């Protein structure tokens, strides 16, 4: 397995211009998460799966930079981010709790040219997300839909509980060429057929494309989740070079 970036808190790793974005809307996604839509003149668009550096500057001049996956894709100056709050973070609490429509945020990017999907790719695609790891995979789903791609898509989305889903209504809307499977690790909806619990080899065998068809696999989520899933996929027979991972800190 190959990982493009080990953590969202990694220092900026690619030189580029900073753009000033203006917040045009926000939406609560989970008790600790929020999506943010910005107009970013000069952005020029991004590929599905890419990310951006976000820089905040305090009145005393102190700056903090963090990297966030982009939920949007395409040739547009409108950028959608989705952020989960880390209680001791320097950036995420402000983005989730304090940022308002009309505020300005600096962004650099788009960054990343490896953990991406484009409509030119026609192989079956298996997406596996844990928590807020859905964000870059949602960009792939949106790009798949907007381009009317015929590539079969499947998503396995693992969550602590039903209330922890980002973009639930969008993912629950029937979409041609997309199959979505929900998995809960701590609490389930009433009458849910699977008991709450961590993802298993049986879950992967039942709910993902088999290795025999050589799907392109994208896995994103907390480090422990990603390592468990990626290792299990290889044990099931998937080619390690077809399993791309992106991870961030957390349990």
Secondary structure, 3 states (H helix, E strand, C coil): CEECCCCCCCCCCCCCCEEEEEEEEEEEEECCEEEEEEEECCCCCECECCEEEEEEECCCCCEEEEEEEECCCECCCEEEEEEECCCCCCCHHHHHHCCCCCCEEEEEEEECCCCCECCCCCCCEEEEEEHHHHHHHHHHHHHHHHCCCCCCEEEEEEECCHHHCCCHHHHHCCCCCEEEEEEECCCCCCCCCCCCCCCCHHHHHHHCCCHHHCCEEEEEEEHHHHHHHHHHHHHCCCCHHHEEEEEECCC
